[in-house]
Amino acid sequence: MSTIARAGNDLAYRHTAGQGPGVVFLGGFKSDMEGTKALDLETWARAEGRSFLRLDYSGHGQSSGAFTEGCIGDWYEDALAVISAVTEGPQVIVGSSMGGWIALLIARHHPERVAGLVTIAAAPDFTEDGYWAGFSEAQRTEVMEAGQTAVPSDYGEPYIITRRLIEEGRDRLVLRDPLPLPFPVRMVQGTEDAAVSTATALRLLNHVTCDDIRLTLVRGADHRFSSDDDLALIRRSVTEVLARLPA
C-alpha cells in the first residue's frame, strides 16, 4: 500500500504498473478498495499487463480522516489527487455506486483524464434524490438542526448522513445540467438493486450526451453486483471500452 497527502489526510492506494490506458476503480459510499470488484479487476489487469489503480477516499478504508467529516466534493478531490499523482494520460474509470458519481464529476471537469467509463449501479446525485428526497420532515429537521441523522444500512452499522453531505452535494449534482461524455461508456445495473433503481440508470442514460453508450440490465442482480457472472460482465465491459478507444 502507498499513500499521498491531501488536505491533511493520507490517502491510501494500490497501483499496478502496466500498459495504458490504465484502469482506475472508484468504490462506493463507505466502501473501500479491498472489495470483491476492485480485487477482481486488479487480478484481471495483472493478467492483461494493464495499469490498474484502486484507492480509498478520506474516511474510507485505509485512508485517514473521519467519514462523517467528508462529502462528495472531498471524495472527488481525493480521487482526482491520487489519479493525478499516480497515473499518466487518460484512464478508463470504473465507478461503482457513489464512485460512478465521482467518475462523472471527473469527466465533467477533467475530460482529458478520461479515456472511457464503466459504471456499476452508478448513483449520481444520491444525496439529493435519494436521501434528502426520501427523508421525513423529522429527519430533515434533525439534519438541519442537529447536523446529522442516522439511516439504516444493509451493510452493517447505520449510515450517518450529515448536513454538510447534503448541502455540499447540491454543488456537485450532475443530472441537472448538460453532461457530455465524449468517450465510450458502458453501464451495468441489477434489476434487484435496492439502493439504486433501474430508473436511476435509465435517467443517467437519457441525460448524458454520448455517441457510444450502452446500458446492460442484469435480471436478479443486487447492489453488490459481485457474483461470478456479474464480475465477468464488468471485465467484459472494461475490455469493450478499451477495444473502442482510438489506436
Helices and strands as residue ranges (DSSP letters): E 2-6, E 9-16, E 19-26, H 36-48, E 50-55, G 67-69, H 72-86, E 91-96, H 98-109, G 111-113, E 114-120, H 126-126, I 127-132, H 133-134, H 137-146, E 148-153, E 156-162, H 163-169, E 185-190, H 198-207, E 213-218, H 228-244
